[in-house]
């Protein structure tokens, strides 16, 4: 199973680093404002809450479930949505893409670095 998890983690970590670098560049160029950062962090908390709710509803957590769901939902799916919105020409799509970029950057950093803590927290939730 480690042969599958390690590439998933590495790819998610690389996407998180790329998003963080893009975020820093856009913050320095003032292309992202504080409202977008707050909305991105709110989106991160909302997605995290949805994932925890799903774990509580399921009642049981399989050993590798958080290891795959966290990168899949928080980084890979968000990166795909970011790419879709970033290539659109509408100004509102760029605004949404910036919000998702903030989400990816923080999810990539916090979600992967503290995966063990998240597994312990999720493992303590029993219905």
Secondary structure in CASP SS format (residue, H / E / C, confidence):
PFRMAT SS
TARGET T0000
AUTHOR 0000-0000-0000
METHOD secondary structure of the structure
MODEL  1
X C 1.00
X H 1.00
X H 1.00
X H 1.00
X H 1.00
X H 1.00
X H 1.00
X H 1.00
X H 1.00
X H 1.00
X H 1.00
X H 1.00
X H 1.00
X H 1.00
X H 1.00
X H 1.00
X H 1.00
X H 1.00
X H 1.00
X H 1.00
X H 1.00
X H 1.00
X H 1.00
X H 1.00
X H 1.00
X H 1.00
X H 1.00
X H 1.00
X C 1.00
X C 1.00
X C 1.00
X C 1.00
X C 1.00
X H 1.00
X H 1.00
X H 1.00
X H 1.00
X H 1.00
X H 1.00
X H 1.00
X H 1.00
X H 1.00
X H 1.00
X H 1.00
X H 1.00
X H 1.00
X H 1.00
X H 1.00
X H 1.00
X H 1.00
X H 1.00
X H 1.00
X H 1.00
X H 1.00
X H 1.00
X H 1.00
X H 1.00
X H 1.00
X C 1.00
X C 1.00
X C 1.00
X C 1.00
X C 1.00
X C 1.00
X H 1.00
X H 1.00
X H 1.00
X H 1.00
X H 1.00
X H 1.00
X H 1.00
X H 1.00
X H 1.00
X H 1.00
X H 1.00
X H 1.00
X H 1.00
X H 1.00
X H 1.00
X H 1.00
X H 1.00
X H 1.00
X H 1.00
X H 1.00
X H 1.00
X H 1.00
X H 1.00
X C 1.00
X C 1.00
X C 1.00
X H 1.00
X H 1.00
X H 1.00
X H 1.00
X H 1.00
X H 1.00
X H 1.00
X H 1.00
X H 1.00
X H 1.00
X H 1.00
X H 1.00
X H 1.00
X H 1.00
X H 1.00
X H 1.00
X H 1.00
X H 1.00
X H 1.00
X H 1.00
X H 1.00
X H 1.00
X H 1.00
X C 1.00
X H 1.00
X H 1.00
X H 1.00
X H 1.00
X H 1.00
X H 1.00
X H 1.00
X H 1.00
X H 1.00
X H 1.00
X C 1.00
X C 1.00
X C 1.00
END
